[in-house]
Amino acid sequence: MTNPFDDPDGTYRVLANDEGQHCLWPAALDVPRGWHTRRDAGTRQECLDFVTEHWTDLRPAGLLHAADAADATGGAR
């Protein structure tokens, strides 16, 4: 059996967690707890293109919020 995460011809979704981190997930598998669908089923390349376009800042959301708060108060990061 082929690993569904490595199938170049597979159908995938793009998932994201509460920190805004994205991943490709085989469409045939249930979405794991703590993750939600950002893009429904598509080819591996379509999903990779979506991630490239929409996940431009790789820092976790918690770090981004802390940096924004520090900027707002004039504090150092």
All heavy atoms as a GROMACS GRO file, in nm:
protein
  598
    1MET      N    1   0.084  -0.119   0.000
    1MET     CA    2   0.000   0.000   0.000
    1MET      C    3   0.088   0.125   0.000
    1MET      O    4   0.184   0.135   0.074
    1MET     CB    5  -0.090   0.000   0.123
    1MET     CG    6  -0.184   0.117   0.126
    1MET     SD    7  -0.300   0.097   0.261
    1MET     CE    8  -0.335   0.266   0.292
    2THR      N    9   0.054   0.222  -0.081
    2THR     CA   10   0.128   0.347  -0.091
    2THR      C   11   0.088   0.440   0.022
    2THR      O   12  -0.029   0.448   0.058
    2THR     CB   13   0.097   0.415  -0.226
    2THR    OG1   14   0.129   0.325  -0.331
    2THR    CG2   15   0.176   0.542  -0.244
    3ASN      N   16   0.184   0.512   0.075
    3ASN     CA   17   0.156   0.611   0.178
    3ASN      C   18   0.074   0.724   0.115
    3ASN      O   19   0.119   0.788   0.020
    3ASN     CB   20   0.287   0.665   0.233
    3ASN     CG   21   0.269   0.764   0.345
    3ASN    OD1   22   0.165   0.827   0.359
    3ASN    ND2   23   0.372   0.779   0.425
    4PRO      N   24  -0.048   0.753   0.164
    4PRO     CA   25  -0.133   0.855   0.101
    4PRO      C   26  -0.074   0.996   0.108
    4PRO      O   27  -0.112   1.083   0.032
    4PRO     CB   28  -0.264   0.845   0.178
    4PRO     CG   29  -0.227   0.786   0.310
    4PRO     CD   30  -0.111   0.694   0.282
    5PHE      N   31   0.020   1.018   0.198
    5PHE     CA   32   0.083   1.149   0.211
    5PHE      C   33   0.189   1.172   0.103
    5PHE      O   34   0.230   1.285   0.080
    5PHE     CB   35   0.146   1.166   0.350
    5PHE     CG   36   0.044   1.176   0.459
    5PHE    CD1   37  -0.003   1.063   0.522
    5PHE    CD2   38  -0.007   1.299   0.496
    5PHE    CE1   39  -0.098   1.071   0.622
    5PHE    CE2   40  -0.102   1.309   0.597
    5PHE     CZ   41  -0.148   1.194   0.660
    6ASP      N   42   0.234   1.066   0.040
    6ASP     CA   43   0.340   1.075  -0.060
    6ASP      C   44   0.291   1.054  -0.203
    6ASP      O   45   0.372   1.050  -0.295
    6ASP     CB   46   0.448   0.969  -0.032
    6ASP     CG   47   0.520   0.994   0.099
    6ASP    OD1   48   0.529   1.111   0.141
    6ASP    OD2   49   0.566   0.896   0.159
    7ASP      N   50   0.161   1.042  -0.223
    7ASP     CA   51   0.107   1.012  -0.355
    7ASP      C   52   0.103   1.137  -0.442
    7ASP      O   53   0.022   1.227  -0.419
    7ASP     CB   54  -0.034   0.954  -0.340
    7ASP     CG   55  -0.094   0.909  -0.471
    7ASP    OD1   56  -0.028   0.925  -0.576
    7ASP    OD2   57  -0.208   0.859  -0.469
    8PRO      N   58   0.191   1.147  -0.543
    8PRO     CA   59   0.193   1.266  -0.628
    8PRO      C   60   0.065   1.284  -0.710
    8PRO      O   61   0.034   1.394  -0.753
    8PRO     CB   62   0.314   1.246  -0.717
    8PRO     CG   63   0.337   1.100  -0.718
    8PRO     CD   64   0.288   1.047  -0.586
    9ASP      N   65  -0.009   1.174  -0.729
    9ASP     CA   66  -0.133   1.179  -0.806
    9ASP      C   67  -0.257   1.180  -0.717
    9ASP      O   68  -0.369   1.169  -0.766
    9ASP     CB   69  -0.140   1.061  -0.902
    9ASP     CG   70  -0.025   1.062  -1.002
    9ASP    OD1   71   0.008   1.172  -1.052
    9ASP    OD2   72   0.033   0.955  -1.027
   10GLY      N   73  -0.236   1.192  -0.586
   10GLY     CA   74  -0.347   1.187  -0.492
   10GLY      C   75  -0.428   1.315  -0.490
   10GLY      O   76  -0.392   1.416  -0.549
   11THR      N   77  -0.540   1.308  -0.420
   11THR     CA   78  -0.625   1.424  -0.399
   11THR      C   79  -0.604   1.469  -0.255
   11THR      O   80  -0.608   1.388  -0.162
   11THR     CB   81  -0.773   1.386  -0.423
   11THR    OG1   82  -0.785   1.337  -0.556
   11THR    CG2   83  -0.863   1.506  -0.406
   12TYR      N   84  -0.582   1.598  -0.238
   12TYR     CA   85  -0.548   1.654  -0.108
   12TYR      C   86  -0.642   1.769  -0.071
   12TYR      O   87  -0.712   1.822  -0.156
   12TYR     CB   88  -0.404   1.706  -0.108
   12TYR     CG   89  -0.301   1.597  -0.123
   12TYR    CD1   90  -0.263   1.551  -0.249
   12TYR    CD2   91  -0.244   1.539  -0.012
   12TYR    CE1   92  -0.170   1.449  -0.263
   12TYR    CE2   93  -0.149   1.437  -0.026
   12TYR     CZ   94  -0.114   1.394  -0.151
   12TYR     OH   95  -0.022   1.293  -0.164
   13ARG      N   96  -0.636   1.806   0.055
   13ARG     CA   97  -0.697   1.930   0.106
   13ARG      C   98  -0.585   2.008   0.173
   13ARG      O   99  -0.483   1.952   0.209
   13ARG     CB  100  -0.797   1.903   0.218
   13ARG     CG  101  -0.908   1.819   0.190
   13ARG     CD  102  -0.988   1.801   0.319
   13ARG     NE  103  -1.039   1.667   0.312
   13ARG     CZ  104  -1.125   1.614   0.392
   13ARG    NH1  105  -1.170   1.682   0.493
   13ARG    NH2  106  -1.167   1.493   0.376
   14VAL      N  107  -0.611   2.135   0.193
   14VAL     CA  108  -0.520   2.216   0.273
   14VAL      C  109  -0.589   2.237   0.407
   14VAL      O  110  -0.703   2.283   0.413
   14VAL     CB  111  -0.488   2.351   0.207
   14VAL    CG1  112  -0.401   2.436   0.298
   14VAL    CG2  113  -0.420   2.330   0.072
   15LEU      N  114  -0.518   2.202   0.513
   15LEU     CA  115  -0.569   2.222   0.649
   15LEU      C  116  -0.487   2.331   0.717
   15LEU      O  117  -0.374   2.359   0.679
   15LEU     CB  118  -0.556   2.093   0.731
   15LEU     CG  119  -0.620   1.967   0.675
   15LEU    CD1  120  -0.603   1.853   0.776
   15LEU    CD2  121  -0.765   1.988   0.641
   16ALA      N  122  -0.547   2.392   0.819
   16ALA     CA  123  -0.475   2.488   0.903
   16ALA      C  124  -0.517   2.464   1.046
   16ALA      O  125  -0.628   2.418   1.075
   16ALA     CB  126  -0.507   2.631   0.861
   17ASN      N  127  -0.426   2.497   1.138
   17ASN     CA  128  -0.458   2.486   1.279
   17ASN      C  129  -0.481   2.625   1.337
   17ASN      O  130  -0.478   2.725   1.263
   17ASN     CB  131  -0.348   2.409   1.355
   17ASN     CG  132  -0.214   2.478   1.352
   17ASN    OD1  133  -0.202   2.597   1.325
   17ASN    ND2  134  -0.109   2.402   1.378
   18ASP      N  135  -0.504   2.634   1.467
   18ASP     CA  136  -0.533   2.762   1.530
   18ASP      C  137  -0.416   2.859   1.526
   18ASP      O  138  -0.434   2.979   1.543
   18ASP     CB  139  -0.578   2.742   1.675
   18ASP     CG  140  -0.714   2.677   1.686
   18ASP    OD1  141  -0.790   2.681   1.586
   18ASP    OD2  142  -0.745   2.620   1.792
   19GLU      N  143  -0.297   2.809   1.503
   19GLU     CA  144  -0.179   2.894   1.491
   19GLU      C  145  -0.157   2.941   1.348
   19GLU      O  146  -0.062   3.011   1.318
   19GLU     CB  147  -0.054   2.821   1.541
   19GLU     CG  148  -0.050   2.803   1.692
   19GLU     CD  149  -0.032   2.935   1.765
   19GLU    OE1  150   0.043   3.022   1.719
   19GLU    OE2  151  -0.092   2.950   1.874
   20GLY      N  152  -0.247   2.898   1.257
   20GLY     CA  153  -0.237   2.940   1.118
   20GLY      C  154  -0.139   2.858   1.036
   20GLY      O  155  -0.112   2.890   0.920
   21GLN      N  156  -0.085   2.752   1.094
   21GLN     CA  157   0.007   2.665   1.022
   21GLN      C  158  -0.073   2.577   0.926
   21GLN      O  159  -0.179   2.528   0.961
   21GLN     CB  160   0.088   2.581   1.121
   21GLN     CG  161   0.172   2.668   1.211
   21GLN     CD  162   0.222   2.594   1.333
   21GLN    OE1  163   0.149   2.520   1.397
   21GLN    NE2  164   0.349   2.616   1.366
   22HIS      N  165  -0.023   2.559   0.806
   22HIS     CA  166  -0.093   2.486   0.701
   22HIS      C  167  -0.026   2.351   0.673
   22HIS      O  168   0.093   2.335   0.696
   22HIS     CB  169  -0.092   2.566   0.571
   22HIS     CG  170  -0.180   2.686   0.574
   22HIS    ND1  171  -0.173   2.784   0.671
   22HIS    CD2  172  -0.279   2.725   0.491
   22HIS    CE1  173  -0.263   2.877   0.647
   22HIS    NE2  174  -0.328   2.844   0.538
   23CYS      N  175  -0.106   2.259   0.620
   23CYS     CA  176  -0.051   2.130   0.576
   23CYS      C  177  -0.137   2.073   0.465
   23CYS      O  178  -0.254   2.109   0.451
   23CYS     CB  179  -0.040   2.032   0.692
   23CYS     SG  180  -0.198   1.965   0.748
   24LEU      N  181  -0.076   1.988   0.384
   24LEU     CA  182  -0.151   1.910   0.285
   24LEU      C  183  -0.197   1.783   0.354
   24LEU      O  184  -0.121   1.720   0.429
   24LEU     CB  185  -0.061   1.873   0.167
   24LEU     CG  186  -0.064   1.967   0.047
   24LEU    CD1  187  -0.026   2.106   0.085
   24LEU    CD2  188   0.018   1.912  -0.064
   25TRP      N  189  -0.322   1.746   0.330
   25TRP     CA  190  -0.381   1.629   0.395
   25TRP      C  191  -0.456   1.548   0.290
   25TRP      O  192  -0.535   1.606   0.214
   25TRP     CB  193  -0.476   1.677   0.504
   25TRP     CG  194  -0.515   1.570   0.599
   25TRP    CD1  195  -0.632   1.499   0.600
   25TRP    CD2  196  -0.438   1.519   0.708
   25TRP    NE1  197  -0.631   1.408   0.702
   25TRP    CE2  198  -0.512   1.418   0.770
   25TRP    CE3  199  -0.311   1.550   0.757
   25TRP    CZ2  200  -0.466   1.348   0.880
   25TRP    CZ3  201  -0.266   1.479   0.866
   25TRP    CH2  202  -0.342   1.380   0.927
   26PRO      N  203  -0.435   1.420   0.285
   26PRO     CA  204  -0.509   1.338   0.188
   26PRO      C  205  -0.660   1.354   0.206
   26PRO      O  206  -0.711   1.346   0.319
   26PRO     CB  207  -0.465   1.195   0.222
   26PRO     CG  208  -0.329   1.212   0.287
   26PRO     CD  209  -0.340   1.340   0.364
   27ALA      N  210  -0.730   1.381   0.098
   27ALA     CA  211  -0.873   1.410   0.104
   27ALA      C  212  -0.954   1.291   0.156
   27ALA      O  213  -1.062   1.310   0.212
   27ALA     CB  214  -0.924   1.454  -0.032
   28ALA      N  215  -0.903   1.170   0.139
   28ALA     CA  216  -0.976   1.051   0.183
   28ALA      C  217  -0.971   1.031   0.334
   28ALA      O  218  -1.047   0.952   0.388
   28ALA     CB  219  -0.920   0.928   0.113
   29LEU      N  220  -0.883   1.104   0.403
   29LEU     CA  221  -0.870   1.088   0.548
   29LEU      C  222  -0.950   1.195   0.621
   29LEU      O  223  -0.964   1.308   0.572
   29LEU     CB  224  -0.723   1.098   0.589
   29LEU     CG  225  -0.629   0.994   0.529
   29LEU    CD1  226  -0.486   1.017   0.579
   29LEU    CD2  227  -0.675   0.853   0.562
   30ASP      N  228  -1.001   1.160   0.739
   30ASP     CA  229  -1.073   1.256   0.822
   30ASP      C  230  -0.980   1.368   0.867
   30ASP      O  231  -0.860   1.345   0.890
   30ASP     CB  232  -1.132   1.188   0.946
   30ASP     CG  233  -1.245   1.092   0.912
   30ASP    OD1  234  -1.307   1.108   0.806
   30ASP    OD2  235  -1.270   1.001   0.994
   31VAL      N  236  -1.036   1.486   0.881
   31VAL     CA  237  -0.960   1.601   0.930
   31VAL      C  238  -0.934   1.578   1.080
   31VAL      O  239  -1.028   1.553   1.156
   31VAL     CB  240  -1.038   1.732   0.909
   31VAL    CG1  241  -0.966   1.850   0.971
   31VAL    CG2  242  -1.060   1.755   0.759
   32PRO      N  243  -0.807   1.584   1.121
   32PRO     CA  244  -0.778   1.559   1.262
   32PRO      C  245  -0.825   1.672   1.352
   32PRO      O  246  -0.839   1.787   1.307
   32PRO     CB  247  -0.625   1.546   1.265
   32PRO     CG  248  -0.577   1.612   1.142
   32PRO     CD  249  -0.687   1.606   1.042
   33ARG      N  250  -0.850   1.639   1.477
   33ARG     CA  251  -0.892   1.738   1.576
   33ARG      C  252  -0.788   1.850   1.584
   33ARG      O  253  -0.668   1.825   1.578
   33ARG     CB  254  -0.906   1.672   1.713
   33ARG     CG  255  -0.965   1.764   1.817
   33ARG     CD  256  -0.980   1.695   1.947
   33ARG     NE  257  -1.043   1.565   1.926
   33ARG     CZ  258  -1.072   1.480   2.021
   33ARG    NH1  259  -1.042   1.508   2.145
   33ARG    NH2  260  -1.128   1.364   1.993
   34GLY      N  261  -0.836   1.972   1.594
   34GLY     CA  262  -0.747   2.087   1.603
   34GLY      C  263  -0.712   2.150   1.469
   34GLY      O  264  -0.641   2.249   1.464
   35TRP      N  265  -0.759   2.091   1.360
   35TRP     CA  266  -0.732   2.141   1.226
   35TRP      C  267  -0.864   2.168   1.156
   35TRP      O  268  -0.966   2.107   1.187
   35TRP     CB  269  -0.652   2.039   1.146
   35TRP     CG  270  -0.514   2.019   1.199
   35TRP    CD1  271  -0.477   1.941   1.304
   35TRP    CD2  272  -0.394   2.081   1.153
   35TRP    NE1  273  -0.342   1.948   1.325
   35TRP    CE2  274  -0.289   2.035   1.234
   35TRP    CE3  275  -0.366   2.171   1.049
   35TRP    CZ2  276  -0.157   2.075   1.214
   35TRP    CZ3  277  -0.234   2.210   1.030
   35TRP    CH2  278  -0.131   2.163   1.112
   36HIS      N  279  -0.865   2.261   1.062
   36HIS     CA  280  -0.985   2.289   0.981
   36HIS      C  281  -0.944   2.303   0.835
   36HIS      O  282  -0.828   2.331   0.804
   36HIS     CB  283  -1.059   2.414   1.031
   36HIS     CG  284  -0.976   2.537   1.028
   36HIS    ND1  285  -0.891   2.573   1.129
   36HIS    CD2  286  -0.964   2.633   0.933
   36HIS    CE1  287  -0.830   2.686   1.098
   36HIS    NE2  288  -0.872   2.725   0.979
   37THR      N  289  -1.040   2.281   0.747
   37THR     CA  290  -1.013   2.285   0.603
   37THR      C  291  -1.005   2.429   0.554
   37THR      O  292  -1.093   2.509   0.579
   37THR     CB  293  -1.124   2.210   0.526
   37THR    OG1  294  -1.128   2.076   0.573
   37THR    CG2  295  -1.098   2.211   0.376
   38ARG      N  296  -0.896   2.460   0.487
   38ARG     CA  297  -0.879   2.591   0.424
   38ARG      C  298  -0.905   2.584   0.274
   38ARG      O  299  -0.940   2.682   0.212
   38ARG     CB  300  -0.736   2.642   0.445
   38ARG     CG  301  -0.706   2.684   0.585
   38ARG     CD  302  -0.739   2.828   0.609
   38ARG     NE  303  -0.653   2.910   0.525
   38ARG     CZ  304  -0.690   3.024   0.469
   38ARG    NH1  305  -0.806   3.074   0.490
   38ARG    NH2  306  -0.607   3.090   0.392
   39ARG      N  307  -0.882   2.468   0.214
   39ARG     CA  308  -0.911   2.447   0.071
   39ARG      C  309  -0.957   2.304   0.054
   39ARG      O  310  -0.893   2.210   0.100
   39ARG     CB  311  -0.785   2.468  -0.014
   39ARG     CG  312  -0.818   2.465  -0.164
   39ARG     CD  313  -0.696   2.439  -0.249
   39ARG     NE  314  -0.724   2.452  -0.390
   39ARG     CZ  315  -0.786   2.361  -0.464
   39ARG    NH1  316  -0.828   2.248  -0.410
   39ARG    NH2  317  -0.807   2.382  -0.592
   40ASP      N  318  -1.071   2.289  -0.013
   40ASP     CA  319  -1.124   2.155  -0.036
   40ASP      C  320  -1.039   2.079  -0.137
   40ASP      O  321  -0.943   2.132  -0.192
   40ASP     CB  322  -1.269   2.163  -0.083
   40ASP     CG  323  -1.366   2.174   0.034
   40ASP    OD1  324  -1.336   2.119   0.141
   40ASP    OD2  325  -1.470   2.238   0.018
   41ALA      N  326  -1.078   1.958  -0.163
   41ALA     CA  327  -1.001   1.863  -0.242
   41ALA      C  328  -0.954   1.919  -0.376
   41ALA      O  329  -1.028   1.986  -0.447
   41ALA     CB  330  -1.084   1.738  -0.266
   42GLY      N  331  -0.828   1.889  -0.405
   42GLY     CA  332  -0.767   1.927  -0.531
   42GLY      C  333  -0.641   1.845  -0.552
   42GLY      O  334  -0.606   1.760  -0.470
   43THR      N  335  -0.574   1.872  -0.661
   43THR     CA  336  -0.449   1.801  -0.687
   43THR      C  337  -0.344   1.848  -0.588
   43THR      O  338  -0.357   1.953  -0.523
   43THR     CB  339  -0.398   1.828  -0.830
   43THR    OG1  340  -0.362   1.966  -0.840
   43THR    CG2  341  -0.503   1.791  -0.935
   44ARG      N  342  -0.238   1.772  -0.580
   44ARG     CA  343  -0.128   1.809  -0.492
   44ARG      C  344  -0.074   1.948  -0.530
   44ARG      O  345  -0.052   2.032  -0.444
   44ARG     CB  346  -0.017   1.704  -0.500
   44ARG     CG  347   0.099   1.730  -0.408
   44ARG     CD  348   0.200   1.614  -0.417
   44ARG     NE  349   0.306   1.631  -0.322
   44ARG     CZ  350   0.304   1.591  -0.196
   44ARG    NH1  351   0.197   1.529  -0.151
   44ARG    NH2  352   0.406   1.612  -0.117
   45GLN      N  353  -0.058   1.972  -0.660
   45GLN     CA  354  -0.004   2.101  -0.706
   45GLN      C  355  -0.100   2.216  -0.675
   45GLN      O  356  -0.057   2.324  -0.635
   45GLN     CB  357   0.030   2.098  -0.854
   45GLN     CG  358   0.108   2.220  -0.899
   45GLN     CD  359   0.239   2.235  -0.823
   45GLN    OE1  360   0.320   2.142  -0.819
   45GLN    NE2  361   0.262   2.351  -0.762
   46GLU      N  362  -0.229   2.196  -0.696
   46GLU     CA  363  -0.327   2.300  -0.663
   46GLU      C  364  -0.320   2.337  -0.514
   46GLU      O  365  -0.325   2.455  -0.479
   46GLU     CB  366  -0.469   2.254  -0.697
   46GLU     CG  367  -0.496   2.246  -0.845
   46GLU     CD  368  -0.626   2.175  -0.877
   46GLU    OE1  369  -0.678   2.097  -0.796
   46GLU    OE2  370  -0.676   2.198  -0.990
   47CYS      N  371  -0.306   2.235  -0.431
   47CYS     CA  372  -0.298   2.261  -0.287
   47CYS      C  373  -0.168   2.329  -0.249
   47CYS      O  374  -0.166   2.421  -0.167
   47CYS     CB  375  -0.318   2.131  -0.210
   47CYS     SG  376  -0.488   2.068  -0.222
   48LEU      N  377  -0.057   2.287  -0.311
   48LEU     CA  378   0.071   2.354  -0.286
   48LEU      C  379   0.065   2.500  -0.330
   48LEU      O  380   0.116   2.589  -0.260
   48LEU     CB  381   0.184   2.282  -0.358
   48LEU     CG  382   0.226   2.148  -0.299
   48LEU    CD1  383   0.322   2.077  -0.394
   48LEU    CD2  384   0.288   2.165  -0.162
   49ASP      N  385   0.003   2.527  -0.443
   49ASP     CA  386  -0.011   2.664  -0.490
   49ASP      C  387  -0.095   2.747  -0.393
   49ASP      O  388  -0.063   2.864  -0.365
   49ASP     CB  389  -0.075   2.668  -0.629
   49ASP     CG  390   0.016   2.612  -0.737
   49ASP    OD1  391   0.138   2.597  -0.714
   49ASP    OD2  392  -0.037   2.582  -0.846
   50PHE      N  393  -0.200   2.687  -0.339
   50PHE     CA  394  -0.285   2.757  -0.241
   50PHE      C  395  -0.202   2.793  -0.117
   50PHE      O  396  -0.209   2.906  -0.067
   50PHE     CB  397  -0.404   2.668  -0.200
   50PHE     CG  398  -0.494   2.733  -0.099
   50PHE    CD1  399  -0.602   2.810  -0.140
   50PHE    CD2  400  -0.471   2.719   0.037
   50PHE    CE1  401  -0.685   2.871  -0.047
   50PHE    CE2  402  -0.552   2.778   0.130
   50PHE     CZ  403  -0.660   2.855   0.089
   51VAL      N  404  -0.124   2.699  -0.068
   51VAL     CA  405  -0.041   2.724   0.050
   51VAL      C  406   0.058   2.836   0.021
   51VAL      O  407   0.075   2.928   0.102
   51VAL     CB  408   0.032   2.596   0.096
   51VAL    CG1  409   0.136   2.626   0.202
   51VAL    CG2  410  -0.069   2.494   0.149
   52THR      N  411   0.122   2.831  -0.094
   52THR     CA  412   0.220   2.935  -0.130
   52THR      C  413   0.155   3.072  -0.135
   52THR      O  414   0.213   3.171  -0.090
   52THR     CB  415   0.283   2.901  -0.267
   52THR    OG1  416   0.350   2.776  -0.256
   52THR    CG2  417   0.379   3.008  -0.311
   53GLU      N  418   0.034   3.079  -0.185
   53GLU     CA  419  -0.037   3.207  -0.198
   53GLU      C  420  -0.091   3.259  -0.065
   53GLU      O  421  -0.089   3.379  -0.040
   53GLU     CB  422  -0.152   3.192  -0.298
   53GLU     CG  423  -0.228   3.321  -0.320
   53GLU     CD  424  -0.342   3.305  -0.420
   53GLU    OE1  425  -0.343   3.206  -0.495
   53GLU    OE2  426  -0.428   3.393  -0.422
   54HIS      N  427  -0.138   3.171   0.020
   54HIS     CA  428  -0.211   3.213   0.140
   54HIS      C  429  -0.134   3.205   0.272
   54HIS      O  430  -0.174   3.267   0.369
   54HIS     CB  431  -0.341   3.132   0.153
   54HIS     CG  432  -0.438   3.165   0.045
   54HIS    ND1  433  -0.443   3.095  -0.073
   54HIS    CD2  434  -0.531   3.261   0.036
   54HIS    CE1  435  -0.537   3.146  -0.150
   54HIS    NE2  436  -0.592   3.248  -0.087
   55TRP      N  437  -0.028   3.128   0.277
   55TRP     CA  438   0.049   3.116   0.401
   55TRP      C  439   0.185   3.181   0.378
   55TRP      O  440   0.285   3.117   0.358
   55TRP     CB  441   0.064   2.970   0.441
   55TRP     CG  442   0.120   2.949   0.579
   55TRP    CD1  443   0.114   3.033   0.685
   55TRP    CD2  444   0.191   2.834   0.624
   55TRP    NE1  445   0.176   2.978   0.793
   55TRP    CE2  446   0.224   2.855   0.759
   55TRP    CE3  447   0.228   2.714   0.564
   55TRP    CZ2  448   0.294   2.761   0.836
   55TRP    CZ3  449   0.297   2.621   0.639
   55TRP    CH2  450   0.330   2.644   0.773
   56THR      N  451   0.183   3.314   0.378
   56THR     CA  452   0.303   3.390   0.341
   56THR      C  453   0.392   3.422   0.461
   56THR      O  454   0.509   3.453   0.443
   56THR     CB  455   0.264   3.520   0.270
   56THR    OG1  456   0.178   3.595   0.356
   56THR    CG2  457   0.192   3.489   0.139
   57ASP      N  458   0.337   3.419   0.580
   57ASP     CA  459   0.416   3.444   0.701
   57ASP      C  460   0.413   3.316   0.784
   57ASP      O  461   0.309   3.278   0.837
   57ASP     CB  462   0.356   3.561   0.781
   57ASP     CG  463   0.448   3.608   0.892
   57ASP    OD1  464   0.529   3.527   0.942
   57ASP    OD2  465   0.439   3.726   0.930
   58LEU      N  466   0.525   3.248   0.792
   58LEU     CA  467   0.531   3.117   0.854
   58LEU      C  468   0.533   3.121   1.006
   58LEU      O  469   0.527   3.016   1.070
   58LEU     CB  470   0.652   3.040   0.802
   58LEU     CG  471   0.656   3.019   0.650
   58LEU    CD1  472   0.777   2.934   0.612
   58LEU    CD2  473   0.529   2.954   0.600
   59ARG      N  474   0.539   3.240   1.064
   59ARG     CA  475   0.539   3.248   1.210
   59ARG      C  476   0.402   3.206   1.264
   59ARG      O  477   0.299   3.242   1.207
   59ARG     CB  478   0.571   3.389   1.257
   59ARG     CG  479   0.712   3.433   1.221
   59ARG     CD  480   0.736   3.576   1.262
   59ARG     NE  481   0.654   3.664   1.178
   59ARG     CZ  482   0.645   3.795   1.195
   59ARG    NH1  483   0.711   3.855   1.293
   59ARG    NH2  484   0.570   3.867   1.114
   60PRO      N  485   0.399   3.132   1.376
   60PRO     CA  486   0.272   3.094   1.436
   60PRO      C  487   0.194   3.218   1.480
   60PRO      O  488   0.251   3.322   1.515
   60PRO     CB  489   0.311   3.011   1.558
   60PRO     CG  490   0.454   2.974   1.537
   60PRO     CD  491   0.513   3.078   1.448
   61ALA      N  492   0.061   3.208   1.480
   61ALA     CA  493  -0.026   3.322   1.513
   61ALA      C  494   0.007   3.380   1.650
   61ALA      O  495   0.005   3.502   1.668
   61ALA     CB  496  -0.172   3.279   1.507
   62GLY      N  497   0.038   3.295   1.748
   62GLY     CA  498   0.071   3.345   1.882
   62GLY      C  499   0.192   3.437   1.880
   62GLY      O  500   0.196   3.539   1.949
   63LEU      N  501   0.290   3.404   1.801
   63LEU     CA  502   0.409   3.488   1.789
   63LEU      C  503   0.376   3.619   1.717
   63LEU      O  504   0.424   3.726   1.756
   63LEU     CB  505   0.519   3.412   1.714
   63LEU     CG  506   0.652   3.484   1.697
   63LEU    CD1  507   0.713   3.519   1.832
   63LEU    CD2  508   0.747   3.397   1.618
   64LEU      N  509   0.292   3.613   1.616
   64LEU     CA  510   0.252   3.734   1.545
   64LEU      C  511   0.176   3.829   1.638
   64LEU      O  512   0.200   3.950   1.637
   64LEU     CB  513   0.164   3.699   1.425
   64LEU     CG  514   0.232   3.627   1.311
   64LEU    CD1  515   0.131   3.585   1.206
   64LEU    CD2  516   0.337   3.716   1.248
   65HIS      N  517   0.086   3.773   1.720
   65HIS     CA  518   0.010   3.857   1.813
   65HIS      C  519   0.102   3.920   1.918
   65HIS      O  520   0.085   4.036   1.953
   65HIS     CB  521  -0.101   3.776   1.880
   65HIS     CG  522  -0.205   3.729   1.784
   65HIS    ND1  523  -0.274   3.811   1.698
   65HIS    CD2  524  -0.252   3.605   1.760
   65HIS    CE1  525  -0.358   3.741   1.626
   65HIS    NE2  526  -0.347   3.615   1.660
   66ALA      N  527   0.199   3.844   1.965
   66ALA     CA  528   0.294   3.899   2.062
   66ALA      C  529   0.377   4.011   2.000
   66ALA      O  530   0.402   4.114   2.064
   66ALA     CB  531   0.385   3.788   2.114
   67ALA      N  532   0.419   3.994   1.876
   67ALA     CA  533   0.496   4.097   1.807
   67ALA      C  534   0.412   4.222   1.786
   67ALA      O  535   0.460   4.334   1.804
   67ALA     CB  536   0.549   4.044   1.674
   68ASP      N  537   0.285   4.204   1.747
   68ASP     CA  538   0.196   4.318   1.729
   68ASP      C  539   0.175   4.392   1.860
   68ASP      O  540   0.174   4.516   1.863
   68ASP     CB  541   0.060   4.274   1.673
   68ASP     CG  542   0.067   4.229   1.528
   68ASP    OD1  543   0.169   4.260   1.461
   68ASP    OD2  544  -0.028   4.162   1.483
   69ALA      N  545   0.159   4.319   1.970
   69ALA     CA  546   0.140   4.382   2.101
   69ALA      C  547   0.264   4.459   2.141
   69ALA      O  548   0.256   4.570   2.196
   69ALA     CB  549   0.106   4.276   2.206
   70ALA      N  550   0.381   4.403   2.115
   70ALA     CA  551   0.506   4.471   2.149
   70ALA      C  552   0.522   4.598   2.067
   70ALA      O  553   0.564   4.703   2.117
   70ALA     CB  554   0.626   4.378   2.127
   71ASP      N  555   0.485   4.592   1.939
   71ASP     CA  556   0.491   4.710   1.852
   71ASP      C  557   0.396   4.818   1.902
   71ASP      O  558   0.430   4.936   1.901
   71ASP     CB  559   0.457   4.674   1.708
   71ASP     CG  560   0.566   4.596   1.639
   71ASP    OD1  561   0.681   4.592   1.692
   71ASP    OD2  562   0.539   4.536   1.533
   72ALA      N  563   0.278   4.779   1.946
   72ALA     CA  564   0.178   4.875   1.991
   72ALA      C  565   0.220   4.945   2.119
   72ALA      O  566   0.185   5.061   2.141
   72ALA     CB  567   0.044   4.804   2.011
   73THR      N  568   0.298   4.878   2.201
   73THR     CA  569   0.342   4.939   2.328
   73THR      C  570   0.484   4.994   2.319
   73THR      O  571   0.535   5.047   2.418
   73THR     CB  572   0.334   4.836   2.442
   73THR    OG1  573   0.422   4.728   2.413
   73THR    CG2  574   0.193   4.786   2.461
   74GLY      N  575   0.546   4.978   2.202
   74GLY     CA  576   0.683   5.028   2.186
   74GLY      C  577   0.787   4.937   2.245
   74GLY      O  578   0.903   4.975   2.256
   75GLY      N  579   0.749   4.815   2.283
   75GLY     CA  580   0.843   4.720   2.343
   75GLY      C  581   0.927   4.650   2.240
   75GLY      O  582   0.900   4.652   2.120
   76ALA      N  583   1.032   4.586   2.287
   76ALA     CA  584   1.121   4.509   2.200
   76ALA      C  585   1.064   4.370   2.180
   76ALA      O  586   0.993   4.318   2.264
   76ALA     CB  587   1.260   4.501   2.261
   77ARG      N  588   1.099   4.310   2.068
   77ARG     CA  589   1.056   4.171   2.041
   77ARG      C  590   1.153   4.074   2.096
   77ARG      O  591   1.266   4.083   2.095
   77ARG     CB  592   1.044   4.148   1.890
   77ARG     CG  593   0.929   4.218   1.835
   77ARG     CD  594   0.915   4.179   1.690
   77ARG     NE  595   0.872   4.299   1.621
   77ARG     CZ  596   0.841   4.303   1.496
   77ARG    NH1  597   0.851   4.198   1.423
   77ARG    NH2  598   0.801   4.411   1.439
   0.00000   0.00000   0.00000
